[in-house]
Every structure is written in structure tokens, then in C-alpha cells.
Amino acid sequence: MQSGAISVQEYLESLPDDRREAISIVRDIILKNLPSGIEETMNWGMICYEVPLEIYPDTYNKKPLMYAALASQKNHMAVYLSGIYCDKVLREKFENDYQVSGKKMDMGKSCVRFKKIENLPLDVIGWAIGAIDLENFLLSAKENRRK
């Protein structure tokens, strides 16, 4: 369910009240833990946290490299965590910490799906957002692209 919103504020205002509240809470966690150099934008119909093209223009699709994203989909909400997806050790720590939280994990390749904010361990999400700085994320992205 992609949004046609052109700003984060417009995106948030388009959501039903319960989803707006949940997405806003997760957005606050992301912004508090976001590594320096990553920018919040609207892209791909969701709130994206991206490496500006001025910093890293060599992407496969000529669009900014996505570090994380946040979206309200048809049947769930989702946090996309490209930063930990690119690093096996970080991904394993995330999955372990999530399990230890006692919350049920519903995870795809790089997204964590949730229906209610109570189902999401916000401290684990915050850790995942801040787990890799811009320099190491770019090194990982370059290495993964070579493979």
C-alpha cells in the first residue's frame, strides 16, 4: 500500500488515528537513534531514511541508498532495517534481542511487521537503527554489491 504523500507530515496525516500514533512512536525512536548523515525523506511511498546521493551516488538504481524505512501497509505496519540486514552478526543479535524481549517476531528479509505498537520491542528497534554508522553501512553496501 504505497502512499502518494510528498512529505512525512502529509503521510502521517493520511493515516488512521491508531496507525498514525504507532508510526509516530516508531518514527521518534528512529530519529533518536539515526546515525549522522542519514536523511529522512519520502520515497517508495513510505518514510525512508536514506544516504543522500551527494554522499553515495553509486547505487544500482541511481536512487539514494535506503538505510531504514517505516510504512503503514494494508494488513500491517513495518520497519525496514537495511542496516542490520547487510550484516550477519548484527542481524543475529537483533533477532536474539527481539526473542529475549518476549515479543513475537514477524520478520521478512529486511522488515519487521507489526499490527500494534505493543507488539514491537522499541528498545530493540532503537538499537538496530543505531547499530551501524554511516561509514560502516556504506562499506557493507559496497561489499554486498560486489558479491
C-alpha positions as CSV (number, residue, x, y, z in Angstrom):
1,M,0.0,0.0,0.0
2,Q,2.1,2.9,-1.3
3,S,1.3,6.5,-0.4
4,G,1.4,9.4,-2.8
5,A,2.3,11.7,0.1
6,I,5.2,14.1,-0.8
7,S,6.1,14.9,2.8
8,V,6.4,13.0,6.1
9,Q,3.8,15.2,7.6
10,E,1.4,14.6,4.8
11,Y,2.0,10.8,5.1
12,L,1.3,10.9,8.8
13,E,-1.9,12.9,8.4
14,S,-3.2,10.4,5.8
15,L,-3.1,7.6,8.3
16,P,-6.0,6.4,10.5
17,D,-5.5,7.7,14.1
18,D,-4.3,4.3,15.6
19,R,-1.7,3.8,12.8
20,R,-0.6,7.5,12.9
21,E,0.1,7.1,16.6
22,A,2.0,3.9,16.2
23,I,4.0,5.1,13.2
24,S,4.8,8.4,15.0
25,I,6.1,6.5,18.1
26,V,8.4,4.3,15.9
27,R,9.5,7.4,13.9
28,D,10.5,9.1,17.1
29,I,12.6,6.1,18.1
30,I,14.2,6.0,14.7
31,L,15.0,9.7,14.7
32,K,16.6,9.5,18.2
33,N,18.9,6.7,17.1
34,L,19.5,7.6,13.5
35,P,23.2,7.8,12.6
36,S,24.6,11.1,11.5
37,G,24.4,11.6,7.7
38,I,21.2,9.7,7.1
39,E,18.3,11.8,6.0
40,E,14.5,11.3,6.5
41,T,12.6,11.5,3.2
42,M,9.5,10.2,1.5
43,N,10.4,7.6,-1.1
44,W,8.9,4.4,-2.4
45,G,5.6,5.5,-0.9
46,M,6.9,5.3,2.7
47,I,9.0,7.2,5.2
48,C,12.6,6.5,4.2
49,Y,15.9,7.0,5.9
50,E,18.5,7.3,3.2
51,V,22.1,8.1,2.4
52,P,22.0,11.2,0.2
53,L,23.2,10.8,-3.3
54,E,25.8,13.5,-2.6
55,I,27.4,11.2,-0.2
56,Y,27.0,7.9,-2.1
57,P,25.9,8.3,-5.7
58,D,27.0,4.8,-6.9
59,T,23.7,3.0,-6.4
60,Y,22.4,0.2,-8.7
61,N,19.2,2.2,-9.4
62,K,20.6,5.7,-9.2
63,K,18.3,6.4,-6.1
64,P,19.5,7.1,-2.6
65,L,20.6,4.0,-0.6
66,M,18.0,3.1,1.9
67,Y,19.2,2.6,5.4
68,A,15.8,2.1,7.0
69,A,12.1,2.8,6.3
70,L,8.8,2.9,8.0
71,A,5.4,2.2,6.4
72,S,1.8,1.5,7.0
73,Q,0.8,-1.4,4.7
74,K,-2.6,-2.8,4.0
75,N,-2.6,-5.5,6.7
76,H,0.3,-4.4,9.0
77,M,2.9,-1.7,9.7
78,A,6.5,-2.3,9.0
79,V,10.0,-1.1,9.9
80,Y,12.6,-1.9,7.2
81,L,16.1,-2.4,8.6
82,S,18.6,-2.4,5.8
83,G,21.5,-1.6,8.2
84,I,21.3,-4.8,10.1
85,Y,20.1,-6.9,7.1
86,C,23.5,-6.3,5.5
87,D,25.4,-7.6,8.5
88,K,25.0,-11.2,9.7
89,V,26.3,-10.5,13.2
90,L,24.1,-7.5,13.7
91,R,21.1,-9.4,12.3
92,E,21.7,-12.3,14.6
93,K,22.0,-10.0,17.7
94,F,18.8,-8.2,16.6
95,E,16.9,-11.5,16.3
96,N,18.2,-12.7,19.6
97,D,17.4,-9.5,21.4
98,Y,13.9,-9.5,19.9
99,Q,13.3,-13.1,21.1
100,V,14.6,-12.2,24.6
101,S,12.1,-9.3,24.7
102,G,9.2,-11.8,24.8
103,K,7.5,-10.2,21.8
104,K,6.5,-12.3,18.8
105,M,8.7,-11.5,15.8
106,D,7.2,-11.3,12.4
107,M,10.1,-10.6,10.1
108,G,10.7,-10.7,6.4
109,K,14.0,-10.3,4.7
110,S,14.6,-6.8,5.9
111,C,11.3,-5.8,7.5
112,V,9.7,-6.3,10.9
113,R,5.9,-6.4,10.6
114,F,3.7,-5.4,13.5
115,K,-0.1,-4.7,13.9
116,K,0.1,-2.9,17.3
117,I,2.8,-0.8,18.9
118,E,2.6,-3.1,21.9
119,N,4.0,-6.0,19.7
120,L,7.2,-4.2,18.9
121,P,10.2,-4.0,21.3
122,L,11.0,-0.4,20.8
123,D,14.4,-0.6,22.6
124,V,15.5,-3.3,20.2
125,I,14.3,-1.3,17.2
126,G,16.2,1.7,18.5
127,W,19.4,-0.4,18.9
128,A,19.0,-1.7,15.4
129,I,18.7,1.8,13.9
130,G,21.9,2.9,15.7
131,A,23.8,-0.3,15.3
132,I,25.8,0.7,12.3
133,D,27.2,4.1,11.5
134,L,27.1,5.7,8.0
135,E,30.7,4.8,7.2
136,N,30.4,1.1,8.0
137,F,26.9,0.9,6.4
138,L,28.5,2.2,3.1
139,L,31.4,-0.3,3.4
140,S,28.9,-3.1,3.9
141,A,26.8,-1.9,1.0
142,K,29.8,-1.7,-1.3
143,E,30.9,-5.2,-0.2
144,N,27.5,-6.7,-0.8
145,R,27.2,-5.0,-4.2
146,R,30.5,-6.6,-5.3
147,K,29.1,-10.1,-4.4
